Amino acid sequence: MQIPLEINFRGMERSAELENEIQEKARQLAETIGRIVHCQIVVEAGCGRQTRGTYKVGIELRLLDRELSVSHSSNDTHQHEDPFVAVEAAFDAMQRQLADYVGEAQDESTTHEELPHGKIAKICLPDGPDYPQRGYGYITTCDGRSVYFSARSLHDVEFQRLEMGSEVQFIEQQSNGQPIAASVSIAGHQLVD
């Protein structure tokens, strides 16, 4: 994915080799997340007595819903004598920020995601003294799929008390390519993983 990229050099000559390295690192960021709207990179050569011969890199990344930055302030302890090392360190720091951002977004989507629900469509009670523990059935989901469940996956109702048509919510998993309800609760009750 191509992103709008702005590269500035301060206190130093523009370097085609360093610019190519920055473009490659920015491309890798774009592969990590497709929400990048703009990316600005500043490579600065130190000119003070204590910073002469060192390089600092700042990155400002604008996403659709947030701005991230790697600072290059004068008291930055990430000064490097090699500009390529400074670029590598700055992009590593930005990559960590992006990983945190992606993790936060995934956490938000899982906590707000509604659990699948449906109705008990079939109840099977095998013969024998331990029939409730060996019972199983099928849930018909709102989108018409059939999902298997077992008596062991019930949380707030005993298997023998289940009724056809009862509204349930569940946590869906895959087993041998087939959907199964790993945790089933009567609609409105809290599920536990």
Rosetta constraint file for C-alpha pairs under 8 A:
AtomPair CA 1 CA 27 HARMONIC 6.97 0.50
AtomPair CA 1 CA 30 HARMONIC 6.06 0.50
AtomPair CA 1 CA 31 HARMONIC 6.78 0.50
AtomPair CA 1 CA 34 HARMONIC 7.46 0.50
AtomPair CA 2 CA 27 HARMONIC 7.05 0.50
AtomPair CA 2 CA 30 HARMONIC 7.45 0.50
AtomPair CA 3 CA 27 HARMONIC 7.67 0.50
AtomPair CA 3 CA 30 HARMONIC 7.07 0.50
AtomPair CA 3 CA 36 HARMONIC 6.71 0.50
AtomPair CA 3 CA 37 HARMONIC 6.61 0.50
AtomPair CA 3 CA 38 HARMONIC 6.30 0.50
AtomPair CA 3 CA 39 HARMONIC 7.23 0.50
AtomPair CA 4 CA 37 HARMONIC 6.83 0.50
AtomPair CA 4 CA 38 HARMONIC 5.00 0.50
AtomPair CA 4 CA 39 HARMONIC 6.22 0.50
AtomPair CA 5 CA 23 HARMONIC 7.88 0.50
AtomPair CA 5 CA 26 HARMONIC 7.91 0.50
AtomPair CA 5 CA 38 HARMONIC 6.21 0.50
AtomPair CA 5 CA 39 HARMONIC 4.94 0.50
AtomPair CA 5 CA 40 HARMONIC 5.90 0.50
AtomPair CA 5 CA 41 HARMONIC 7.86 0.50
AtomPair CA 6 CA 39 HARMONIC 6.26 0.50
AtomPair CA 6 CA 40 HARMONIC 4.62 0.50
AtomPair CA 6 CA 41 HARMONIC 6.20 0.50
AtomPair CA 7 CA 19 HARMONIC 7.46 0.50
AtomPair CA 7 CA 40 HARMONIC 5.95 0.50
AtomPair CA 7 CA 41 HARMONIC 4.88 0.50
AtomPair CA 7 CA 42 HARMONIC 6.00 0.50
AtomPair CA 7 CA 43 HARMONIC 7.84 0.50
AtomPair CA 8 CA 40 HARMONIC 7.86 0.50
AtomPair CA 8 CA 41 HARMONIC 6.22 0.50
AtomPair CA 8 CA 42 HARMONIC 4.77 0.50
AtomPair CA 8 CA 43 HARMONIC 6.29 0.50
AtomPair CA 9 CA 13 HARMONIC 6.98 0.50
AtomPair CA 9 CA 14 HARMONIC 6.08 0.50
AtomPair CA 9 CA 42 HARMONIC 5.86 0.50
AtomPair CA 9 CA 43 HARMONIC 4.93 0.50
AtomPair CA 9 CA 44 HARMONIC 5.89 0.50
AtomPair CA 10 CA 42 HARMONIC 7.28 0.50
AtomPair CA 10 CA 43 HARMONIC 6.24 0.50
AtomPair CA 10 CA 44 HARMONIC 4.65 0.50
AtomPair CA 10 CA 45 HARMONIC 6.31 0.50
AtomPair CA 11 CA 44 HARMONIC 6.02 0.50
AtomPair CA 11 CA 45 HARMONIC 5.14 0.50
AtomPair CA 11 CA 46 HARMONIC 7.17 0.50
AtomPair CA 11 CA 47 HARMONIC 7.19 0.50
AtomPair CA 12 CA 44 HARMONIC 7.12 0.50
AtomPair CA 12 CA 45 HARMONIC 5.92 0.50
AtomPair CA 14 CA 19 HARMONIC 7.82 0.50
AtomPair CA 15 CA 19 HARMONIC 6.00 0.50
AtomPair CA 16 CA 20 HARMONIC 6.10 0.50
AtomPair CA 17 CA 21 HARMONIC 6.38 0.50
AtomPair CA 18 CA 22 HARMONIC 6.25 0.50
AtomPair CA 18 CA 83 HARMONIC 7.76 0.50
AtomPair CA 18 CA 84 HARMONIC 6.78 0.50
AtomPair CA 19 CA 23 HARMONIC 6.19 0.50
AtomPair CA 20 CA 24 HARMONIC 6.25 0.50
AtomPair CA 21 CA 25 HARMONIC 6.28 0.50
AtomPair CA 21 CA 84 HARMONIC 7.90 0.50
AtomPair CA 22 CA 26 HARMONIC 6.10 0.50
AtomPair CA 22 CA 87 HARMONIC 7.11 0.50
AtomPair CA 23 CA 27 HARMONIC 6.16 0.50
AtomPair CA 24 CA 28 HARMONIC 6.37 0.50
AtomPair CA 25 CA 29 HARMONIC 6.42 0.50
AtomPair CA 25 CA 91 HARMONIC 6.89 0.50
AtomPair CA 26 CA 30 HARMONIC 6.32 0.50
AtomPair CA 26 CA 39 HARMONIC 7.77 0.50
AtomPair CA 27 CA 31 HARMONIC 6.40 0.50
AtomPair CA 28 CA 32 HARMONIC 6.48 0.50
AtomPair CA 29 CA 33 HARMONIC 6.65 0.50
AtomPair CA 29 CA 95 HARMONIC 6.94 0.50
AtomPair CA 30 CA 34 HARMONIC 5.69 0.50
AtomPair CA 30 CA 35 HARMONIC 7.82 0.50
AtomPair CA 30 CA 36 HARMONIC 6.57 0.50
AtomPair CA 32 CA 98 HARMONIC 7.88 0.50
AtomPair CA 33 CA 98 HARMONIC 7.80 0.50
AtomPair CA 35 CA 63 HARMONIC 5.24 0.50
AtomPair CA 35 CA 64 HARMONIC 5.65 0.50
AtomPair CA 36 CA 61 HARMONIC 7.02 0.50
AtomPair CA 36 CA 62 HARMONIC 5.93 0.50
AtomPair CA 36 CA 63 HARMONIC 4.43 0.50
AtomPair CA 36 CA 64 HARMONIC 6.62 0.50
AtomPair CA 37 CA 61 HARMONIC 7.75 0.50
AtomPair CA 37 CA 62 HARMONIC 5.45 0.50
AtomPair CA 37 CA 63 HARMONIC 5.25 0.50
AtomPair CA 37 CA 64 HARMONIC 6.31 0.50
AtomPair CA 38 CA 61 HARMONIC 5.99 0.50
AtomPair CA 38 CA 62 HARMONIC 5.09 0.50
AtomPair CA 38 CA 63 HARMONIC 7.16 0.50
AtomPair CA 39 CA 59 HARMONIC 7.16 0.50
AtomPair CA 39 CA 60 HARMONIC 5.79 0.50
AtomPair CA 39 CA 61 HARMONIC 4.61 0.50
AtomPair CA 39 CA 62 HARMONIC 6.29 0.50
AtomPair CA 40 CA 59 HARMONIC 5.73 0.50
AtomPair CA 40 CA 60 HARMONIC 5.15 0.50
AtomPair CA 40 CA 61 HARMONIC 6.53 0.50
AtomPair CA 41 CA 57 HARMONIC 7.01 0.50
AtomPair CA 41 CA 58 HARMONIC 5.66 0.50
AtomPair CA 41 CA 59 HARMONIC 4.60 0.50
AtomPair CA 41 CA 60 HARMONIC 6.54 0.50
AtomPair CA 42 CA 57 HARMONIC 5.57 0.50
AtomPair CA 42 CA 58 HARMONIC 5.11 0.50
AtomPair CA 42 CA 59 HARMONIC 6.57 0.50
AtomPair CA 43 CA 55 HARMONIC 6.92 0.50
AtomPair CA 43 CA 56 HARMONIC 5.92 0.50
AtomPair CA 43 CA 57 HARMONIC 4.56 0.50
AtomPair CA 43 CA 58 HARMONIC 6.65 0.50
AtomPair CA 43 CA 83 HARMONIC 7.73 0.50
AtomPair CA 43 CA 87 HARMONIC 7.79 0.50
AtomPair CA 44 CA 55 HARMONIC 5.56 0.50
AtomPair CA 44 CA 56 HARMONIC 5.25 0.50
AtomPair CA 44 CA 57 HARMONIC 6.24 0.50
AtomPair CA 45 CA 52 HARMONIC 7.32 0.50
AtomPair CA 45 CA 53 HARMONIC 6.92 0.50
AtomPair CA 45 CA 54 HARMONIC 5.91 0.50
AtomPair CA 45 CA 55 HARMONIC 4.59 0.50
AtomPair CA 45 CA 56 HARMONIC 6.59 0.50
AtomPair CA 46 CA 51 HARMONIC 4.64 0.50
AtomPair CA 46 CA 52 HARMONIC 4.66 0.50
AtomPair CA 46 CA 53 HARMONIC 6.09 0.50
AtomPair CA 46 CA 54 HARMONIC 5.27 0.50
AtomPair CA 46 CA 55 HARMONIC 5.88 0.50
AtomPair CA 46 CA 56 HARMONIC 7.54 0.50
AtomPair CA 47 CA 51 HARMONIC 5.96 0.50
AtomPair CA 47 CA 52 HARMONIC 4.71 0.50
AtomPair CA 47 CA 53 HARMONIC 7.52 0.50
AtomPair CA 48 CA 52 HARMONIC 5.46 0.50
AtomPair CA 51 CA 79 HARMONIC 8.00 0.50
AtomPair CA 53 CA 81 HARMONIC 5.88 0.50
AtomPair CA 54 CA 79 HARMONIC 5.83 0.50
AtomPair CA 54 CA 80 HARMONIC 5.10 0.50
AtomPair CA 54 CA 81 HARMONIC 4.34 0.50
AtomPair CA 54 CA 82 HARMONIC 6.99 0.50
AtomPair CA 54 CA 83 HARMONIC 7.68 0.50
AtomPair CA 55 CA 79 HARMONIC 5.58 0.50
AtomPair CA 55 CA 80 HARMONIC 5.22 0.50
AtomPair CA 55 CA 81 HARMONIC 6.03 0.50
AtomPair CA 55 CA 82 HARMONIC 6.72 0.50
AtomPair CA 55 CA 83 HARMONIC 5.48 0.50
AtomPair CA 55 CA 86 HARMONIC 6.25 0.50
AtomPair CA 56 CA 72 HARMONIC 5.74 0.50
AtomPair CA 56 CA 78 HARMONIC 6.99 0.50
AtomPair CA 56 CA 79 HARMONIC 5.29 0.50
AtomPair CA 56 CA 80 HARMONIC 6.73 0.50
AtomPair CA 56 CA 83 HARMONIC 7.52 0.50
AtomPair CA 56 CA 86 HARMONIC 5.93 0.50
AtomPair CA 56 CA 87 HARMONIC 7.89 0.50
AtomPair CA 57 CA 70 HARMONIC 7.94 0.50
AtomPair CA 57 CA 71 HARMONIC 7.61 0.50
AtomPair CA 57 CA 72 HARMONIC 5.71 0.50
AtomPair CA 57 CA 86 HARMONIC 6.01 0.50
AtomPair CA 57 CA 87 HARMONIC 5.95 0.50
AtomPair CA 57 CA 90 HARMONIC 6.04 0.50
AtomPair CA 58 CA 69 HARMONIC 7.31 0.50
AtomPair CA 58 CA 70 HARMONIC 5.34 0.50
AtomPair CA 58 CA 71 HARMONIC 5.16 0.50
AtomPair CA 58 CA 72 HARMONIC 4.84 0.50
AtomPair CA 58 CA 90 HARMONIC 6.77 0.50
AtomPair CA 59 CA 69 HARMONIC 5.38 0.50
AtomPair CA 59 CA 70 HARMONIC 5.03 0.50
AtomPair CA 59 CA 71 HARMONIC 6.95 0.50
AtomPair CA 59 CA 90 HARMONIC 7.10 0.50
AtomPair CA 59 CA 91 HARMONIC 7.78 0.50
AtomPair CA 59 CA 94 HARMONIC 7.55 0.50
AtomPair CA 60 CA 67 HARMONIC 7.18 0.50
AtomPair CA 60 CA 68 HARMONIC 5.92 0.50
AtomPair CA 60 CA 69 HARMONIC 4.37 0.50
AtomPair CA 60 CA 70 HARMONIC 6.56 0.50
AtomPair CA 61 CA 67 HARMONIC 5.70 0.50
AtomPair CA 61 CA 68 HARMONIC 5.10 0.50
AtomPair CA 61 CA 69 HARMONIC 6.00 0.50
AtomPair CA 62 CA 66 HARMONIC 6.25 0.50
AtomPair CA 62 CA 67 HARMONIC 4.49 0.50
AtomPair CA 62 CA 68 HARMONIC 6.44 0.50
AtomPair CA 63 CA 67 HARMONIC 5.82 0.50
AtomPair CA 63 CA 68 HARMONIC 7.83 0.50
AtomPair CA 68 CA 94 HARMONIC 7.71 0.50
AtomPair CA 68 CA 97 HARMONIC 7.35 0.50
AtomPair CA 69 CA 94 HARMONIC 7.12 0.50
AtomPair CA 70 CA 90 HARMONIC 6.47 0.50
AtomPair CA 70 CA 93 HARMONIC 6.80 0.50
AtomPair CA 70 CA 94 HARMONIC 6.28 0.50
AtomPair CA 71 CA 76 HARMONIC 7.65 0.50
AtomPair CA 72 CA 76 HARMONIC 5.99 0.50
AtomPair CA 78 CA 86 HARMONIC 7.44 0.50
AtomPair CA 78 CA 89 HARMONIC 7.74 0.50
AtomPair CA 79 CA 86 HARMONIC 6.79 0.50
AtomPair CA 80 CA 85 HARMONIC 6.48 0.50
AtomPair CA 80 CA 86 HARMONIC 5.40 0.50
AtomPair CA 81 CA 85 HARMONIC 7.81 0.50
AtomPair CA 81 CA 86 HARMONIC 7.85 0.50
AtomPair CA 82 CA 86 HARMONIC 6.43 0.50
AtomPair CA 83 CA 87 HARMONIC 6.18 0.50
AtomPair CA 84 CA 88 HARMONIC 6.16 0.50
AtomPair CA 85 CA 89 HARMONIC 6.13 0.50
AtomPair CA 86 CA 90 HARMONIC 6.18 0.50
AtomPair CA 87 CA 91 HARMONIC 6.16 0.50
AtomPair CA 88 CA 92 HARMONIC 6.07 0.50
AtomPair CA 89 CA 93 HARMONIC 6.26 0.50
AtomPair CA 90 CA 94 HARMONIC 6.29 0.50
AtomPair CA 91 CA 95 HARMONIC 5.99 0.50
AtomPair CA 92 CA 96 HARMONIC 6.36 0.50
AtomPair CA 93 CA 97 HARMONIC 6.44 0.50
AtomPair CA 94 CA 98 HARMONIC 6.17 0.50
AtomPair CA 95 CA 99 HARMONIC 6.18 0.50
AtomPair CA 96 CA 100 HARMONIC 6.29 0.50
AtomPair CA 97 CA 101 HARMONIC 6.15 0.50
AtomPair CA 98 CA 102 HARMONIC 6.09 0.50
AtomPair CA 99 CA 103 HARMONIC 6.11 0.50
AtomPair CA 100 CA 104 HARMONIC 6.15 0.50
AtomPair CA 101 CA 105 HARMONIC 6.25 0.50
AtomPair CA 102 CA 106 HARMONIC 6.22 0.50
AtomPair CA 103 CA 107 HARMONIC 6.18 0.50
AtomPair CA 104 CA 108 HARMONIC 6.19 0.50
AtomPair CA 105 CA 109 HARMONIC 6.25 0.50
AtomPair CA 106 CA 110 HARMONIC 6.21 0.50
AtomPair CA 107 CA 111 HARMONIC 6.19 0.50
AtomPair CA 108 CA 112 HARMONIC 6.20 0.50
AtomPair CA 109 CA 113 HARMONIC 5.75 0.50
AtomPair CA 115 CA 169 HARMONIC 6.31 0.50
AtomPair CA 115 CA 170 HARMONIC 6.37 0.50
AtomPair CA 115 CA 171 HARMONIC 6.57 0.50
AtomPair CA 116 CA 141 HARMONIC 7.46 0.50
AtomPair CA 116 CA 169 HARMONIC 5.68 0.50
AtomPair CA 116 CA 170 HARMONIC 5.83 0.50
AtomPair CA 116 CA 171 HARMONIC 6.83 0.50
AtomPair CA 116 CA 172 HARMONIC 7.36 0.50
AtomPair CA 117 CA 141 HARMONIC 6.00 0.50
AtomPair CA 117 CA 142 HARMONIC 6.93 0.50
AtomPair CA 117 CA 167 HARMONIC 7.28 0.50
AtomPair CA 117 CA 168 HARMONIC 5.52 0.50
AtomPair CA 117 CA 169 HARMONIC 4.01 0.50
AtomPair CA 117 CA 170 HARMONIC 6.10 0.50
AtomPair CA 117 CA 187 HARMONIC 7.55 0.50
AtomPair CA 118 CA 139 HARMONIC 6.04 0.50
AtomPair CA 118 CA 140 HARMONIC 5.40 0.50
AtomPair CA 118 CA 141 HARMONIC 4.12 0.50
AtomPair CA 118 CA 142 HARMONIC 5.59 0.50
AtomPair CA 118 CA 167 HARMONIC 5.78 0.50
AtomPair CA 118 CA 168 HARMONIC 5.57 0.50
AtomPair CA 118 CA 169 HARMONIC 6.44 0.50
AtomPair CA 119 CA 139 HARMONIC 5.40 0.50
AtomPair CA 119 CA 140 HARMONIC 5.44 0.50
AtomPair CA 119 CA 141 HARMONIC 6.62 0.50
AtomPair CA 119 CA 164 HARMONIC 7.56 0.50
AtomPair CA 119 CA 165 HARMONIC 5.10 0.50
AtomPair CA 119 CA 166 HARMONIC 5.34 0.50
AtomPair CA 119 CA 167 HARMONIC 4.52 0.50
AtomPair CA 119 CA 168 HARMONIC 5.82 0.50
AtomPair CA 120 CA 137 HARMONIC 7.52 0.50
AtomPair CA 120 CA 138 HARMONIC 6.17 0.50
AtomPair CA 120 CA 139 HARMONIC 4.56 0.50
AtomPair CA 120 CA 140 HARMONIC 6.44 0.50
AtomPair CA 120 CA 163 HARMONIC 7.16 0.50
AtomPair CA 120 CA 164 HARMONIC 5.19 0.50
AtomPair CA 120 CA 165 HARMONIC 4.95 0.50
AtomPair CA 120 CA 166 HARMONIC 5.40 0.50
AtomPair CA 120 CA 167 HARMONIC 6.68 0.50
AtomPair CA 120 CA 168 HARMONIC 7.18 0.50
AtomPair CA 121 CA 137 HARMONIC 7.49 0.50
AtomPair CA 121 CA 138 HARMONIC 5.60 0.50
AtomPair CA 121 CA 139 HARMONIC 5.25 0.50
AtomPair CA 121 CA 140 HARMONIC 5.75 0.50
AtomPair CA 121 CA 164 HARMONIC 5.84 0.50
AtomPair CA 121 CA 165 HARMONIC 6.17 0.50
AtomPair CA 122 CA 137 HARMONIC 5.11 0.50
AtomPair CA 122 CA 138 HARMONIC 5.09 0.50
AtomPair CA 122 CA 139 HARMONIC 7.05 0.50
AtomPair CA 122 CA 164 HARMONIC 6.63 0.50
AtomPair CA 123 CA 135 HARMONIC 7.54 0.50
AtomPair CA 123 CA 136 HARMONIC 6.17 0.50
AtomPair CA 123 CA 137 HARMONIC 4.35 0.50
AtomPair CA 123 CA 138 HARMONIC 6.79 0.50
AtomPair CA 123 CA 164 HARMONIC 7.25 0.50
AtomPair CA 124 CA 135 HARMONIC 5.72 0.50
AtomPair CA 124 CA 136 HARMONIC 5.33 0.50
AtomPair CA 124 CA 137 HARMONIC 5.51 0.50
AtomPair CA 125 CA 131 HARMONIC 5.95 0.50
AtomPair CA 125 CA 132 HARMONIC 6.92 0.50
AtomPair CA 125 CA 134 HARMONIC 7.38 0.50
AtomPair CA 125 CA 135 HARMONIC 4.89 0.50
AtomPair CA 125 CA 136 HARMONIC 6.94 0.50
AtomPair CA 126 CA 131 HARMONIC 5.39 0.50
AtomPair CA 126 CA 134 HARMONIC 6.74 0.50
AtomPair CA 126 CA 135 HARMONIC 6.21 0.50
AtomPair CA 127 CA 131 HARMONIC 5.86 0.50
AtomPair CA 130 CA 134 HARMONIC 6.61 0.50
AtomPair CA 131 CA 135 HARMONIC 5.86 0.50
AtomPair CA 132 CA 151 HARMONIC 6.71 0.50
AtomPair CA 132 CA 159 HARMONIC 5.92 0.50
AtomPair CA 132 CA 160 HARMONIC 6.15 0.50
AtomPair CA 133 CA 151 HARMONIC 5.62 0.50
AtomPair CA 133 CA 152 HARMONIC 6.62 0.50
AtomPair CA 133 CA 159 HARMONIC 7.79 0.50
AtomPair CA 134 CA 150 HARMONIC 7.29 0.50
AtomPair CA 134 CA 151 HARMONIC 6.43 0.50
AtomPair CA 135 CA 150 HARMONIC 6.00 0.50
AtomPair CA 135 CA 151 HARMONIC 5.22 0.50
AtomPair CA 135 CA 159 HARMONIC 7.09 0.50
AtomPair CA 136 CA 148 HARMONIC 7.43 0.50
AtomPair CA 136 CA 149 HARMONIC 5.67 0.50
AtomPair CA 136 CA 150 HARMONIC 4.08 0.50
AtomPair CA 136 CA 151 HARMONIC 5.58 0.50
AtomPair CA 137 CA 148 HARMONIC 5.92 0.50
AtomPair CA 137 CA 149 HARMONIC 5.45 0.50
AtomPair CA 137 CA 150 HARMONIC 6.32 0.50
AtomPair CA 138 CA 146 HARMONIC 6.14 0.50
AtomPair CA 138 CA 147 HARMONIC 5.37 0.50
AtomPair CA 138 CA 148 HARMONIC 4.55 0.50
AtomPair CA 138 CA 149 HARMONIC 5.92 0.50
AtomPair CA 139 CA 146 HARMONIC 5.61 0.50
AtomPair CA 139 CA 147 HARMONIC 5.08 0.50
AtomPair CA 139 CA 148 HARMONIC 6.45 0.50
AtomPair CA 139 CA 149 HARMONIC 7.39 0.50
AtomPair CA 140 CA 144 HARMONIC 5.88 0.50
AtomPair CA 140 CA 145 HARMONIC 5.63 0.50
AtomPair CA 140 CA 146 HARMONIC 4.72 0.50
AtomPair CA 140 CA 147 HARMONIC 6.46 0.50
AtomPair CA 141 CA 145 HARMONIC 5.26 0.50
AtomPair CA 141 CA 146 HARMONIC 6.42 0.50
AtomPair CA 141 CA 147 HARMONIC 7.41 0.50
AtomPair CA 146 CA 179 HARMONIC 7.94 0.50
AtomPair CA 147 CA 179 HARMONIC 5.46 0.50
AtomPair CA 147 CA 180 HARMONIC 5.30 0.50
AtomPair CA 147 CA 181 HARMONIC 6.35 0.50
AtomPair CA 148 CA 179 HARMONIC 6.71 0.50
AtomPair CA 148 CA 180 HARMONIC 4.75 0.50
AtomPair CA 148 CA 181 HARMONIC 6.05 0.50
AtomPair CA 149 CA 153 HARMONIC 6.50 0.50
AtomPair CA 149 CA 180 HARMONIC 5.82 0.50
AtomPair CA 149 CA 181 HARMONIC 5.02 0.50
AtomPair CA 149 CA 182 HARMONIC 6.96 0.50
AtomPair CA 149 CA 184 HARMONIC 7.71 0.50
AtomPair CA 150 CA 154 HARMONIC 7.41 0.50
AtomPair CA 150 CA 181 HARMONIC 7.93 0.50
AtomPair CA 151 CA 158 HARMONIC 7.84 0.50
AtomPair CA 151 CA 159 HARMONIC 5.59 0.50
AtomPair CA 153 CA 181 HARMONIC 7.10 0.50
AtomPair CA 153 CA 182 HARMONIC 5.49 0.50
AtomPair CA 153 CA 183 HARMONIC 4.76 0.50
AtomPair CA 153 CA 184 HARMONIC 5.69 0.50
AtomPair CA 154 CA 158 HARMONIC 7.13 0.50
AtomPair CA 154 CA 159 HARMONIC 7.19 0.50
AtomPair CA 154 CA 183 HARMONIC 6.12 0.50
AtomPair CA 154 CA 184 HARMONIC 4.82 0.50
AtomPair CA 154 CA 185 HARMONIC 6.10 0.50
AtomPair CA 155 CA 183 HARMONIC 6.99 0.50
AtomPair CA 155 CA 184 HARMONIC 6.12 0.50
AtomPair CA 155 CA 185 HARMONIC 5.51 0.50
AtomPair CA 155 CA 191 HARMONIC 7.30 0.50
AtomPair CA 155 CA 192 HARMONIC 7.83 0.50
AtomPair CA 156 CA 185 HARMONIC 5.77 0.50
AtomPair CA 156 CA 186 HARMONIC 6.76 0.50
AtomPair CA 156 CA 189 HARMONIC 7.51 0.50
AtomPair CA 157 CA 161 HARMONIC 6.72 0.50
AtomPair CA 157 CA 162 HARMONIC 7.01 0.50
AtomPair CA 157 CA 185 HARMONIC 7.44 0.50
AtomPair CA 157 CA 186 HARMONIC 7.40 0.50
AtomPair CA 158 CA 162 HARMONIC 6.82 0.50
AtomPair CA 162 CA 166 HARMONIC 7.26 0.50
AtomPair CA 166 CA 186 HARMONIC 7.30 0.50
AtomPair CA 167 CA 186 HARMONIC 6.13 0.50
AtomPair CA 167 CA 187 HARMONIC 5.55 0.50
AtomPair CA 168 CA 184 HARMONIC 6.63 0.50
AtomPair CA 168 CA 185 HARMONIC 5.54 0.50
AtomPair CA 168 CA 186 HARMONIC 4.36 0.50
AtomPair CA 168 CA 187 HARMONIC 4.43 0.50
AtomPair CA 169 CA 184 HARMONIC 5.92 0.50
AtomPair CA 169 CA 185 HARMONIC 5.54 0.50
AtomPair CA 169 CA 186 HARMONIC 6.31 0.50
AtomPair CA 169 CA 187 HARMONIC 5.29 0.50
AtomPair CA 169 CA 188 HARMONIC 7.94 0.50
AtomPair CA 170 CA 181 HARMONIC 5.80 0.50
AtomPair CA 170 CA 182 HARMONIC 7.06 0.50
AtomPair CA 170 CA 183 HARMONIC 5.24 0.50
AtomPair CA 170 CA 184 HARMONIC 4.40 0.50
AtomPair CA 170 CA 185 HARMONIC 6.24 0.50
AtomPair CA 170 CA 191 HARMONIC 7.49 0.50
AtomPair CA 171 CA 181 HARMONIC 5.64 0.50
AtomPair CA 171 CA 182 HARMONIC 5.65 0.50
AtomPair CA 171 CA 183 HARMONIC 5.23 0.50
AtomPair CA 171 CA 184 HARMONIC 6.87 0.50
AtomPair CA 171 CA 193 HARMONIC 7.81 0.50
AtomPair CA 172 CA 179 HARMONIC 6.51 0.50
AtomPair CA 172 CA 180 HARMONIC 5.75 0.50
AtomPair CA 172 CA 181 HARMONIC 4.73 0.50
AtomPair CA 172 CA 182 HARMONIC 6.01 0.50
AtomPair CA 172 CA 183 HARMONIC 7.59 0.50
AtomPair CA 173 CA 179 HARMONIC 5.76 0.50
AtomPair CA 173 CA 180 HARMONIC 5.40 0.50
AtomPair CA 173 CA 181 HARMONIC 6.29 0.50
AtomPair CA 173 CA 182 HARMONIC 6.33 0.50
AtomPair CA 174 CA 178 HARMONIC 5.36 0.50
AtomPair CA 174 CA 179 HARMONIC 4.65 0.50
AtomPair CA 174 CA 180 HARMONIC 5.88 0.50
AtomPair CA 175 CA 179 HARMONIC 6.37 0.50
AtomPair CA 175 CA 180 HARMONIC 6.61 0.50
AtomPair CA 183 CA 191 HARMONIC 6.97 0.50
AtomPair CA 183 CA 192 HARMONIC 7.15 0.50
AtomPair CA 183 CA 193 HARMONIC 6.75 0.50
AtomPair CA 184 CA 191 HARMONIC 7.27 0.50
AtomPair CA 185 CA 189 HARMONIC 6.17 0.50
AtomPair CA 185 CA 190 HARMONIC 7.28 0.50
AtomPair CA 185 CA 191 HARMONIC 6.23 0.50
